[in-house]
């Protein structure tokens, strides 16, 4: 039983270590999936093809495609669509990296 517990702990630790964390500021009320995010600062954690965006106790998970460009982005930016009068997050470009998170609908 102890070996199983140790194996579970190591697996969990490796999964947590592989997650990357970033910061993003949202300036307008925006939808991520069906969840509305208020303007403010958020922590973005990316693990594989999942993104979790958190502020305080509120967390929203979204499926994303992680793309890497040729050049680094100067700053973190959020791109929106606005077809129905509501801002919907389409992608987040992470400043200081060449990583772009494209939200899967």
Biopython code that builds the backbone (N, CA, C, O; Angstrom):
import numpy as np
from Bio.PDB.StructureBuilder import StructureBuilder

atoms = [
    (1, "UNK", "N", (0.825, -1.200, 0.000)),
    (1, "UNK", "CA", (0.000, 0.000, 0.000)),
    (1, "UNK", "C", (0.864, 1.256, 0.000)),
    (1, "UNK", "O", (0.496, 2.246, -0.632)),
    (2, "UNK", "N", (1.997, 1.243, 0.688)),
    (2, "UNK", "CA", (2.862, 2.406, 0.756)),
    (2, "UNK", "C", (3.446, 2.729, -0.614)),
    (2, "UNK", "O", (3.586, 3.901, -0.960)),
    (3, "UNK", "N", (3.789, 1.709, -1.397)),
    (3, "UNK", "CA", (4.335, 1.943, -2.734)),
    (3, "UNK", "C", (3.301, 2.611, -3.635)),
    (3, "UNK", "O", (3.644, 3.482, -4.434)),
    (4, "UNK", "N", (2.046, 2.210, -3.511)),
    (4, "UNK", "CA", (0.985, 2.824, -4.318)),
    (4, "UNK", "C", (0.795, 4.281, -3.946)),
    (4, "UNK", "O", (0.626, 5.137, -4.814)),
    (5, "UNK", "N", (0.824, 4.556, -2.663)),
    (5, "UNK", "CA", (0.674, 5.929, -2.191)),
    (5, "UNK", "C", (1.831, 6.790, -2.689)),
    (5, "UNK", "O", (1.613, 7.919, -3.129)),
    (6, "UNK", "N", (3.042, 6.279, -2.627)),
    (6, "UNK", "CA", (4.209, 7.005, -3.095)),
    (6, "UNK", "C", (4.122, 7.241, -4.605)),
    (6, "UNK", "O", (4.425, 8.335, -5.081)),
    (7, "UNK", "N", (3.712, 6.229, -5.348)),
    (7, "UNK", "CA", (3.561, 6.358, -6.795)),
    (7, "UNK", "C", (2.507, 7.413, -7.141)),
    (7, "UNK", "O", (2.713, 8.218, -8.050)),
    (8, "UNK", "N", (1.387, 7.413, -6.426)),
    (8, "UNK", "CA", (0.338, 8.404, -6.659)),
    (8, "UNK", "C", (0.858, 9.812, -6.374)),
    (8, "UNK", "O", (0.574, 10.746, -7.123)),
    (9, "UNK", "N", (1.611, 9.959, -5.300)),
    (9, "UNK", "CA", (2.161, 11.260, -4.938)),
    (9, "UNK", "C", (3.147, 11.748, -5.991)),
    (9, "UNK", "O", (3.107, 12.918, -6.371)),
    (10, "UNK", "N", (4.028, 10.878, -6.468)),
    (10, "UNK", "CA", (5.007, 11.249, -7.484)),
    (10, "UNK", "C", (4.306, 11.642, -8.779)),
    (10, "UNK", "O", (4.691, 12.621, -9.418)),
    (11, "UNK", "N", (3.287, 10.891, -9.170)),
    (11, "UNK", "CA", (2.535, 11.204, -10.386)),
    (11, "UNK", "C", (1.868, 12.566, -10.269)),
    (11, "UNK", "O", (1.919, 13.362, -11.206)),
    (12, "UNK", "N", (1.246, 12.839, -9.136)),
    (12, "UNK", "CA", (0.599, 14.134, -8.908)),
    (12, "UNK", "C", (1.620, 15.266, -8.920)),
    (12, "UNK", "O", (1.355, 16.328, -9.484)),
    (13, "UNK", "N", (2.768, 15.058, -8.313)),
    (13, "UNK", "CA", (3.809, 16.080, -8.273)),
    (13, "UNK", "C", (4.329, 16.378, -9.679)),
    (13, "UNK", "O", (4.563, 17.538, -10.018)),
    (14, "UNK", "N", (4.510, 15.349, -10.492)),
    (14, "UNK", "CA", (4.971, 15.561, -11.864)),
    (14, "UNK", "C", (3.939, 16.316, -12.686)),
    (14, "UNK", "O", (4.294, 17.183, -13.484)),
    (15, "UNK", "N", (2.665, 15.993, -12.498)),
    (15, "UNK", "CA", (1.600, 16.700, -13.221)),
    (15, "UNK", "C", (1.576, 18.167, -12.821)),
    (15, "UNK", "O", (1.429, 19.040, -13.677)),
    (16, "UNK", "N", (1.717, 18.444, -11.545)),
    (16, "UNK", "CA", (1.712, 19.832, -11.074)),
    (16, "UNK", "C", (2.945, 20.580, -11.570)),
    (16, "UNK", "O", (2.870, 21.764, -11.895)),
    (17, "UNK", "N", (4.070, 19.890, -11.627)),
    (17, "UNK", "CA", (5.306, 20.530, -12.071)),
    (17, "UNK", "C", (5.253, 20.867, -13.557)),
    (17, "UNK", "O", (5.921, 21.804, -13.995)),
    (18, "UNK", "N", (4.477, 20.126, -14.338)),
    (18, "UNK", "CA", (4.423, 20.379, -15.775)),
    (18, "UNK", "C", (3.488, 21.533, -16.129)),
    (18, "UNK", "O", (3.511, 22.004, -17.266)),
    (19, "UNK", "N", (2.677, 21.996, -15.199)),
    (19, "UNK", "CA", (1.777, 23.116, -15.462)),
    (19, "UNK", "C", (2.582, 24.412, -15.494)),
    (19, "UNK", "O", (3.486, 24.614, -14.683)),
    (20, "UNK", "N", (2.244, 25.284, -16.438)),
    (20, "UNK", "CA", (2.897, 26.585, -16.534)),
    (20, "UNK", "C", (1.896, 27.642, -16.120)),
    (20, "UNK", "O", (0.717, 27.560, -16.465)),
    (21, "UNK", "N", (2.367, 28.643, -15.374)),
    (21, "UNK", "CA", (1.499, 29.679, -14.843)),
    (21, "UNK", "C", (1.900, 31.041, -15.392)),
    (21, "UNK", "O", (3.082, 31.367, -15.496)),
    (22, "UNK", "N", (0.882, 31.830, -15.741)),
    (22, "UNK", "CA", (1.080, 33.166, -16.285)),
    (22, "UNK", "C", (0.080, 34.116, -15.627)),
    (22, "UNK", "O", (-0.818, 33.679, -14.907)),
    (23, "UNK", "N", (0.237, 35.394, -15.873)),
    (23, "UNK", "CA", (-0.701, 36.418, -15.390)),
    (23, "UNK", "C", (-1.297, 37.139, -16.592)),
    (23, "UNK", "O", (-0.620, 37.374, -17.593)),
    (24, "UNK", "N", (-2.579, 37.486, -16.475)),
    (24, "UNK", "CA", (-3.259, 38.219, -17.537)),
    (24, "UNK", "C", (-4.249, 39.187, -16.904)),
    (24, "UNK", "O", (-4.823, 38.899, -15.854)),
    (25, "UNK", "N", (-4.446, 40.342, -17.549)),
    (25, "UNK", "CA", (-5.432, 41.315, -17.100)),
    (25, "UNK", "C", (-6.532, 41.394, -18.145)),
    (25, "UNK", "O", (-6.261, 41.541, -19.336)),
    (26, "UNK", "N", (-7.772, 41.296, -17.689)),
    (26, "UNK", "CA", (-8.936, 41.437, -18.560)),
    (26, "UNK", "C", (-9.547, 42.793, -18.262)),
    (26, "UNK", "O", (-9.856, 43.105, -17.112)),
    (27, "UNK", "N", (-9.723, 43.604, -19.307)),
    (27, "UNK", "CA", (-10.182, 44.975, -19.125)),
    (27, "UNK", "C", (-11.680, 45.161, -19.318)),
    (27, "UNK", "O", (-12.235, 46.168, -18.878)),
    (28, "UNK", "N", (-12.336, 44.220, -19.959)),
    (28, "UNK", "CA", (-13.779, 44.284, -20.211)),
    (28, "UNK", "C", (-14.429, 42.996, -19.712)),
    (28, "UNK", "O", (-13.776, 41.953, -19.701)),
    (29, "UNK", "N", (-15.700, 43.041, -19.297)),
    (29, "UNK", "CA", (-16.381, 41.778, -18.986)),
    (29, "UNK", "C", (-16.318, 40.875, -20.217)),
    (29, "UNK", "O", (-16.594, 41.315, -21.333)),
    (30, "UNK", "N", (-15.955, 39.616, -20.006)),
    (30, "UNK", "CA", (-15.771, 38.720, -21.147)),
    (30, "UNK", "C", (-16.224, 37.315, -20.789)),
    (30, "UNK", "O", (-16.205, 36.912, -19.626)),
    (31, "UNK", "N", (-16.634, 36.579, -21.817)),
    (31, "UNK", "CA", (-17.044, 35.191, -21.639)),
    (31, "UNK", "C", (-15.904, 34.262, -22.025)),
    (31, "UNK", "O", (-15.222, 34.465, -23.030)),
    (32, "UNK", "N", (-15.717, 33.241, -21.202)),
    (32, "UNK", "CA", (-14.820, 32.135, -21.521)),
    (32, "UNK", "C", (-15.691, 30.896, -21.418)),
    (32, "UNK", "O", (-16.012, 30.442, -20.320)),
    (33, "UNK", "N", (-16.070, 30.356, -22.560)),
    (33, "UNK", "CA", (-17.101, 29.328, -22.572)),
    (33, "UNK", "C", (-18.402, 29.987, -22.167)),
    (33, "UNK", "O", (-18.804, 30.988, -22.760)),
    (34, "UNK", "N", (-19.061, 29.437, -21.167)),
    (34, "UNK", "CA", (-20.310, 30.043, -20.694)),
    (34, "UNK", "C", (-20.114, 30.869, -19.426)),
    (34, "UNK", "O", (-21.068, 31.446, -18.904)),
    (35, "UNK", "N", (-18.872, 30.927, -18.929)),
    (35, "UNK", "CA", (-18.588, 31.668, -17.695)),
    (35, "UNK", "C", (-18.204, 33.107, -18.010)),
    (35, "UNK", "O", (-17.409, 33.367, -18.913)),
    (36, "UNK", "N", (-18.785, 34.047, -17.248)),
    (36, "UNK", "CA", (-18.439, 35.448, -17.431)),
    (36, "UNK", "C", (-17.315, 35.824, -16.474)),
    (36, "UNK", "O", (-17.379, 35.563, -15.273)),
    (37, "UNK", "N", (-16.289, 36.441, -17.040)),
    (37, "UNK", "CA", (-15.158, 36.924, -16.250)),
    (37, "UNK", "C", (-15.253, 38.432, -16.143)),
    (37, "UNK", "O", (-15.434, 39.124, -17.145)),
    (38, "UNK", "N", (-15.131, 38.937, -14.934)),
    (38, "UNK", "CA", (-15.172, 40.373, -14.706)),
    (38, "UNK", "C", (-13.794, 40.961, -14.972)),
    (38, "UNK", "O", (-12.797, 40.241, -14.933)),
    (39, "UNK", "N", (-13.725, 42.264, -15.242)),
    (39, "UNK", "CA", (-12.416, 42.890, -15.420)),
    (39, "UNK", "C", (-11.552, 42.682, -14.174)),
    (39, "UNK", "O", (-12.040, 42.746, -13.046)),
    (40, "UNK", "N", (-10.274, 42.436, -14.401)),
    (40, "UNK", "CA", (-9.359, 42.237, -13.284)),
    (40, "UNK", "C", (-8.154, 41.409, -13.684)),
    (40, "UNK", "O", (-7.976, 41.043, -14.845)),
    (41, "UNK", "N", (-7.331, 41.125, -12.683)),
    (41, "UNK", "CA", (-6.122, 40.328, -12.881)),
    (41, "UNK", "C", (-6.421, 38.867, -12.616)),
    (41, "UNK", "O", (-7.124, 38.525, -11.665)),
    (42, "UNK", "N", (-5.880, 38.007, -13.467)),
    (42, "UNK", "CA", (-6.126, 36.570, -13.372)),
    (42, "UNK", "C", (-4.821, 35.799, -13.480)),
    (42, "UNK", "O", (-3.857, 36.253, -14.097)),
    (43, "UNK", "N", (-4.813, 34.636, -12.871)),
    (43, "UNK", "CA", (-3.723, 33.683, -13.019)),
    (43, "UNK", "C", (-4.177, 32.682, -14.076)),
    (43, "UNK", "O", (-5.301, 32.184, -14.020)),
    (44, "UNK", "N", (-3.314, 32.391, -15.031)),
    (44, "UNK", "CA", (-3.609, 31.424, -16.082)),
    (44, "UNK", "C", (-2.645, 30.258, -15.923)),
    (44, "UNK", "O", (-1.428, 30.441, -15.936)),
    (45, "UNK", "N", (-3.193, 29.068, -15.774)),
    (45, "UNK", "CA", (-2.376, 27.868, -15.636)),
    (45, "UNK", "C", (-2.670, 26.956, -16.818)),
    (45, "UNK", "O", (-3.827, 26.648, -17.106)),
    (46, "UNK", "N", (-1.615, 26.530, -17.496)),
    (46, "UNK", "CA", (-1.762, 25.701, -18.692)),
    (46, "UNK", "C", (-1.119, 24.347, -18.445)),
    (46, "UNK", "O", (0.047, 24.248, -18.063)),
    (47, "UNK", "N", (-1.920, 23.297, -18.676)),
    (47, "UNK", "CA", (-1.430, 21.928, -18.590)),
    (47, "UNK", "C", (-1.934, 21.200, -19.824)),
    (47, "UNK", "O", (-3.129, 20.935, -19.959)),
    (48, "UNK", "N", (-1.012, 20.882, -20.721)),
    (48, "UNK", "CA", (-1.417, 20.202, -21.948)),
    (48, "UNK", "C", (-2.351, 21.077, -22.757)),
    (48, "UNK", "O", (-1.999, 22.195, -23.133)),
    (49, "UNK", "N", (-3.556, 20.562, -23.027)),
    (49, "UNK", "CA", (-4.537, 21.324, -23.813)),
    (49, "UNK", "C", (-5.632, 21.924, -22.942)),
    (49, "UNK", "O", (-6.721, 22.217, -23.436)),
    (50, "UNK", "N", (-5.362, 22.111, -21.659)),
    (50, "UNK", "CA", (-6.317, 22.719, -20.727)),
    (50, "UNK", "C", (-5.736, 24.001, -20.143)),
    (50, "UNK", "O", (-4.555, 24.075, -19.803)),
    (51, "UNK", "N", (-6.597, 25.006, -20.036)),
    (51, "UNK", "CA", (-6.239, 26.264, -19.401)),
    (51, "UNK", "C", (-7.212, 26.494, -18.257)),
    (51, "UNK", "O", (-8.423, 26.352, -18.426)),
    (52, "UNK", "N", (-6.685, 26.847, -17.099)),
    (52, "UNK", "CA", (-7.519, 27.229, -15.961)),
    (52, "UNK", "C", (-7.174, 28.671, -15.643)),
    (52, "UNK", "O", (-6.014, 29.006, -15.399)),
    (53, "UNK", "N", (-8.197, 29.527, -15.648)),
    (53, "UNK", "CA", (-8.014, 30.945, -15.354)),
    (53, "UNK", "C", (-8.683, 31.211, -14.009)),
    (53, "UNK", "O", (-9.844, 30.860, -13.803)),
    (54, "UNK", "N", (-7.932, 31.838, -13.089)),
    (54, "UNK", "CA", (-8.379, 31.967, -11.707)),
    (54, "UNK", "C", (-8.215, 33.384, -11.196)),
    (54, "UNK", "O", (-7.215, 34.051, -11.462)),
    (55, "UNK", "N", (-9.224, 33.832, -10.451)),
    (55, "UNK", "CA", (-9.153, 35.082, -9.702)),
    (55, "UNK", "C", (-9.861, 34.835, -8.382)),
    (55, "UNK", "O", (-11.056, 34.539, -8.353)),
    (56, "UNK", "N", (-9.120, 34.958, -7.296)),
    (56, "UNK", "CA", (-9.717, 34.656, -5.988)),
    (56, "UNK", "C", (-10.145, 33.204, -5.943)),
    (56, "UNK", "O", (-9.343, 32.303, -6.192)),
    (57, "UNK", "N", (-11.407, 32.977, -5.627)),
    (57, "UNK", "CA", (-11.931, 31.608, -5.529)),
    (57, "UNK", "C", (-12.591, 31.131, -6.816)),
    (57, "UNK", "O", (-12.976, 29.966, -6.919)),
    (58, "UNK", "N", (-12.725, 32.017, -7.797)),
    (58, "UNK", "CA", (-13.392, 31.642, -9.041)),
    (58, "UNK", "C", (-12.377, 31.103, -10.042)),
    (58, "UNK", "O", (-11.379, 31.759, -10.340)),
    (59, "UNK", "N", (-12.636, 29.909, -10.554)),
    (59, "UNK", "CA", (-11.799, 29.285, -11.571)),
    (59, "UNK", "C", (-12.663, 28.839, -12.736)),
    (59, "UNK", "O", (-13.771, 28.336, -12.549)),
    (60, "UNK", "N", (-12.140, 29.029, -13.939)),
    (60, "UNK", "CA", (-12.832, 28.601, -15.145)),
    (60, "UNK", "C", (-11.835, 27.797, -15.974)),
    (60, "UNK", "O", (-10.697, 28.219, -16.180)),
    (61, "UNK", "N", (-12.277, 26.636, -16.444)),
    (61, "UNK", "CA", (-11.425, 25.783, -17.267)),
    (61, "UNK", "C", (-11.886, 25.856, -18.717)),
    (61, "UNK", "O", (-13.083, 25.921, -19.000)),
    (62, "UNK", "N", (-10.923, 25.843, -19.626)),
    (62, "UNK", "CA", (-11.239, 25.867, -21.049)),
    (62, "UNK", "C", (-10.243, 24.983, -21.794)),
    (62, "UNK", "O", (-9.085, 24.846, -21.400)),
    (63, "UNK", "N", (-10.723, 24.399, -22.864)),
    (63, "UNK", "CA", (-9.867, 23.628, -23.754)),
    (63, "UNK", "C", (-9.183, 24.607, -24.703)),
    (63, "UNK", "O", (-9.838, 25.472, -25.285)),
    (64, "UNK", "N", (-7.857, 24.472, -24.861)),
    (64, "UNK", "CA", (-7.110, 25.376, -25.724)),
    (64, "UNK", "C", (-6.168, 24.599, -26.634)),
    (64, "UNK", "O", (-5.807, 23.453, -26.366)),
    (65, "UNK", "N", (-5.789, 25.254, -27.699)),
    (65, "UNK", "CA", (-4.715, 24.770, -28.546)),
    (65, "UNK", "C", (-3.525, 25.674, -28.271)),
    (65, "UNK", "O", (-3.630, 26.894, -28.400)),
    (66, "UNK", "N", (-2.399, 25.089, -27.895)),
    (66, "UNK", "CA", (-1.197, 25.868, -27.612)),
    (66, "UNK", "C", (-0.386, 25.962, -28.899)),
    (66, "UNK", "O", (0.016, 24.949, -29.471)),
    (67, "UNK", "N", (-0.151, 27.196, -29.345)),
    (67, "UNK", "CA", (0.622, 27.427, -30.561)),
    (67, "UNK", "C", (1.869, 28.224, -30.210)),
    (67, "UNK", "O", (1.831, 29.107, -29.354)),
    (68, "UNK", "N", (2.959, 27.910, -30.868)),
    (68, "UNK", "CA", (4.209, 28.644, -30.670)),
    (68, "UNK", "C", (4.592, 29.353, -31.955)),
    (68, "UNK", "O", (4.729, 28.732, -33.009)),
    (69, "UNK", "N", (4.763, 30.672, -31.851)),
    (69, "UNK", "CA", (5.124, 31.478, -33.009)),
    (69, "UNK", "C", (6.622, 31.568, -33.180)),
    (69, "UNK", "O", (7.382, 30.916, -32.464)),
    (70, "UNK", "N", (7.043, 32.381, -34.133)),
    (70, "UNK", "CA", (8.465, 32.539, -34.431)),
    (70, "UNK", "C", (9.122, 33.595, -33.552)),
    (70, "UNK", "O", (10.323, 33.534, -33.290)),
    (71, "UNK", "N", (8.323, 34.570, -33.096)),
    (71, "UNK", "CA", (8.860, 35.660, -32.298)),
    (71, "UNK", "C", (8.124, 35.768, -30.968)),
    (71, "UNK", "O", (6.965, 35.370, -30.851)),
    (72, "UNK", "N", (8.814, 36.310, -29.970)),
    (72, "UNK", "CA", (8.191, 36.522, -28.663)),
    (72, "UNK", "C", (7.234, 37.701, -28.717)),
    (72, "UNK", "O", (7.466, 38.675, -29.432)),
    (73, "UNK", "N", (6.152, 37.595, -27.947)),
    (73, "UNK", "CA", (5.202, 38.697, -27.827)),
    (73, "UNK", "C", (5.748, 39.695, -26.804)),
    (73, "UNK", "O", (6.238, 39.298, -25.746)),
    (74, "UNK", "N", (5.664, 40.976, -27.117)),
    (74, "UNK", "CA", (6.187, 42.021, -26.234)),
    (74, "UNK", "C", (5.402, 42.105, -24.928)),
    (74, "UNK", "O", (5.974, 42.369, -23.871)),
    (75, "UNK", "N", (4.090, 41.882, -25.003)),
    (75, "UNK", "CA", (3.251, 41.950, -23.806)),
    (75, "UNK", "C", (2.125, 40.925, -23.927)),
    (75, "UNK", "O", (1.842, 40.417, -25.012)),
    (76, "UNK", "N", (1.500, 40.637, -22.810)),
    (76, "UNK", "CA", (0.374, 39.710, -22.812)),
    (76, "UNK", "C", (-0.859, 40.436, -23.322)),
    (76, "UNK", "O", (-1.201, 41.517, -22.843)),
    (77, "UNK", "N", (-1.522, 39.832, -24.299)),
    (77, "UNK", "CA", (-2.726, 40.435, -24.857)),
    (77, "UNK", "C", (-3.830, 39.389, -24.961)),
    (77, "UNK", "O", (-3.577, 38.198, -25.143)),
    (78, "UNK", "N", (-5.061, 39.877, -24.840)),
    (78, "UNK", "CA", (-6.240, 39.013, -24.969)),
    (78, "UNK", "C", (-6.973, 39.448, -26.225)),
    (78, "UNK", "O", (-7.244, 40.634, -26.411)),
    (79, "UNK", "N", (-7.289, 38.505, -27.077)),
    (79, "UNK", "CA", (-8.057, 38.799, -28.291)),
    (79, "UNK", "C", (-9.469, 38.268, -28.117)),
    (79, "UNK", "O", (-9.682, 37.166, -27.611)),
    (80, "UNK", "N", (-10.423, 39.073, -28.544)),
    (80, "UNK", "CA", (-11.843, 38.760, -28.346)),
    (80, "UNK", "C", (-12.571, 38.655, -29.674)),
    (80, "UNK", "O", (-12.116, 39.174, -30.693)),
    (81, "UNK", "N", (-13.711, 37.973, -29.647)),
    (81, "UNK", "CA", (-14.691, 38.092, -30.723)),
    (81, "UNK", "C", (-15.864, 38.836, -30.115)),
    (81, "UNK", "O", (-16.044, 38.830, -28.897)),
    (82, "UNK", "N", (-16.674, 39.485, -30.967)),
    (82, "UNK", "CA", (-17.775, 40.286, -30.462)),
    (82, "UNK", "C", (-18.944, 40.221, -31.438)),
    (82, "UNK", "O", (-19.538, 41.248, -31.764)),
    (83, "UNK", "N", (-19.279, 39.013, -31.907)),
    (83, "UNK", "CA", (-20.325, 38.859, -32.905)),
    (83, "UNK", "C", (-21.731, 39.080, -32.389)),
    (83, "UNK", "O", (-22.607, 39.481, -33.156)),
    (84, "UNK", "N", (-21.971, 38.833, -31.124)),
    (84, "UNK", "CA", (-23.322, 38.943, -30.577)),
    (84, "UNK", "C", (-23.441, 40.054, -29.528)),
    (84, "UNK", "O", (-24.372, 40.063, -28.723)),
    (85, "UNK", "N", (-22.489, 40.984, -29.551)),
    (85, "UNK", "CA", (-22.527, 42.085, -28.593)),
    (85, "UNK", "C", (-21.845, 41.766, -27.276)),
    (85, "UNK", "O", (-21.774, 42.627, -26.398)),
    (86, "UNK", "N", (-21.336, 40.537, -27.115)),
    (86, "UNK", "CA", (-20.611, 40.147, -25.904)),
    (86, "UNK", "C", (-19.183, 39.798, -26.287)),
    (86, "UNK", "O", (-18.939, 39.168, -27.315)),
    (87, "UNK", "N", (-18.242, 40.216, -25.446)),
    (87, "UNK", "CA", (-16.848, 39.868, -25.676)),
    (87, "UNK", "C", (-16.633, 38.403, -25.294)),
    (87, "UNK", "O", (-16.975, 37.984, -24.188)),
    (88, "UNK", "N", (-16.069, 37.641, -26.209)),
    (88, "UNK", "CA", (-15.725, 36.236, -25.963)),
    (88, "UNK", "C", (-14.225, 36.087, -26.198)),
    (88, "UNK", "O", (-13.705, 36.485, -27.240)),
    (89, "UNK", "N", (-13.542, 35.508, -25.217)),
    (89, "UNK", "CA", (-12.099, 35.336, -25.339)),
    (89, "UNK", "C", (-11.811, 34.295, -26.423)),
    (89, "UNK", "O", (-12.297, 33.166, -26.361)),
    (90, "UNK", "N", (-11.007, 34.696, -27.423)),
    (90, "UNK", "CA", (-10.607, 33.799, -28.500)),
    (90, "UNK", "C", (-9.204, 33.266, -28.293)),
    (90, "UNK", "O", (-8.936, 32.086, -28.515)),
    (91, "UNK", "N", (-8.303, 34.155, -27.861)),
    (91, "UNK", "CA", (-6.928, 33.727, -27.651)),
    (91, "UNK", "C", (-6.228, 34.651, -26.681)),
    (91, "UNK", "O", (-6.616, 35.803, -26.485)),
    (92, "UNK", "N", (-5.182, 34.110, -26.079)),
    (92, "UNK", "CA", (-4.334, 34.877, -25.175)),
    (92, "UNK", "C", (-2.900, 34.699, -25.663)),
    (92, "UNK", "O", (-2.405, 33.579, -25.788)),
    (93, "UNK", "N", (-2.247, 35.820, -25.934)),
    (93, "UNK", "CA", (-0.840, 35.812, -26.341)),
    (93, "UNK", "C", (-0.016, 36.181, -25.124)),
    (93, "UNK", "O", (-0.206, 37.246, -24.536)),
    (94, "UNK", "N", (0.894, 35.304, -24.749)),
    (94, "UNK", "CA", (1.620, 35.444, -23.495)),
    (94, "UNK", "C", (2.909, 36.238, -23.686)),
    (94, "UNK", "O", (3.832, 35.792, -24.367)),
    (95, "UNK", "N", (2.957, 37.430, -23.069)),
    (95, "UNK", "CA", (4.113, 38.317, -23.180)),
    (95, "UNK", "C", (5.389, 37.665, -22.684)),
    (95, "UNK", "O", (5.380, 36.935, -21.693)),
    (96, "UNK", "N", (6.495, 37.936, -23.384)),
    (96, "UNK", "CA", (7.789, 37.374, -23.022)),
    (96, "UNK", "C", (7.988, 35.960, -23.539)),
    (96, "UNK", "O", (9.045, 35.363, -23.333)),
    (97, "UNK", "N", (6.969, 35.419, -24.213)),
    (97, "UNK", "CA", (7.053, 34.085, -24.793)),
    (97, "UNK", "C", (6.574, 34.161, -26.246)),
    (97, "UNK", "O", (6.106, 35.204, -26.704)),
    (98, "UNK", "N", (6.696, 33.069, -26.944)),
    (98, "UNK", "CA", (6.128, 32.983, -28.295)),
    (98, "UNK", "C", (4.880, 32.123, -28.273)),
    (98, "UNK", "O", (4.458, 31.607, -29.308)),
    (99, "UNK", "N", (4.281, 31.964, -27.085)),
    (99, "UNK", "CA", (3.128, 31.072, -26.896)),
    (99, "UNK", "C", (1.820, 31.810, -27.044)),
    (99, "UNK", "O", (1.624, 32.899, -26.505)),
    (100, "UNK", "N", (0.918, 31.176, -27.800)),
    (100, "UNK", "CA", (-0.435, 31.689, -27.995)),
    (100, "UNK", "C", (-1.405, 30.579, -27.596)),
    (100, "UNK", "O", (-1.272, 29.440, -28.043)),
    (101, "UNK", "N", (-2.390, 30.922, -26.743)),
    (101, "UNK", "CA", (-3.413, 29.986, -26.313)),
    (101, "UNK", "C", (-4.689, 30.284, -27.095)),
    (101, "UNK", "O", (-5.314, 31.325, -26.890)),
    (102, "UNK", "N", (-5.073, 29.393, -27.976)),
    (102, "UNK", "CA", (-6.269, 29.575, -28.795)),
    (102, "UNK", "C", (-7.395, 28.770, -28.161)),
    (102, "UNK", "O", (-7.297, 27.550, -28.035)),
    (103, "UNK", "N", (-8.464, 29.453, -27.762)),
    (103, "UNK", "CA", (-9.585, 28.806, -27.078)),
    (103, "UNK", "C", (-10.386, 27.968, -28.076)),
    (103, "UNK", "O", (-10.810, 28.465, -29.119)),
    (104, "UNK", "N", (-10.583, 26.710, -27.747)),
    (104, "UNK", "CA", (-11.399, 25.808, -28.581)),
    (104, "UNK", "C", (-12.859, 25.983, -28.199)),
    (104, "UNK", "O", (-13.204, 25.935, -27.018)),
    (105, "UNK", "N", (-13.707, 26.183, -29.178)),
    (105, "UNK", "CA", (-15.142, 26.376, -28.905)),
    (105, "UNK", "C", (-15.890, 25.082, -28.997)),
    (105, "UNK", "O", (-17.105, 25.055, -28.798)),
]
sb = StructureBuilder()
sb.init_structure("model")
sb.init_model(0)
sb.init_chain("A")
sb.init_seg("    ")
for serial, (resi, resn, name, xyz) in enumerate(atoms, 1):
    if name == "N":
        sb.init_residue(resn, " ", resi, " ")
    sb.init_atom(name, np.array(xyz, "f"), 0.0, 1.0, " ", f" {name:<3s}", serial, name[0])
structure = sb.get_structure()
